[in-house]
Amino acid sequence: MGRRKKVVASEQTETTLDTRMKTRSHRKELECRICHFESCIVAMDVGSVICDYCVALMAGPPELPTQLRPKTGYPRGWHLKMIFISEDGKYFSKGVEVTKEEAKHIKAEIPVIDPKRVKRAYKKRTTK
């Protein structure tokens, strides 16, 4: 046989409030105390209500986090290119600064695709 757990007083009151809210005699409808427009159904022991719209106006918009990385001023995707030369003459390879000699070696390693050997997509023949 299992033992019975002791019920804490705060848990007991919460459950009784939940069961009381289910019956119509233990709930009432209140208007928002700021805008007097929205109405909420609450328990009998609640004195006043503020609607979610008024709470949002009081709290204001959330603060956006600051950028994790500062902007570099280079165009989008510059750190993905094999060789990128900035306006001030710096050479970059995949976002890392390299010397001019290293950049020449990287250019030599890039394979050049022969345009004659590229496979072309052929159109399907249509019946007339």
HURA-V330215 format. One record per backbone hydrogen bond with DSSP energy under -1.0 kcal/mol. NH is the residue of the N-H (numbers start at 1). CO is the residue of the C=O. Records with the same first field share a line. If there is no record, write none. Layout:
NH=CO + CO
This chain:
12=8
13=9
14=10
15=11
16=12
17=13
18=14
19=15
20=16
21=17
27=24
28=42
30=40
32=38
33=49
36=32
40=30
42=28
44=26
46=43
55=51
56=52
57=53
58=54
59=55
60=56
78=75
80=77
84=92
86=90
89=86
92=84
93=96
94=81
96=93
98=91
103=99
104=100
105=101
106=102
107=103
108=104
109=105
117=114
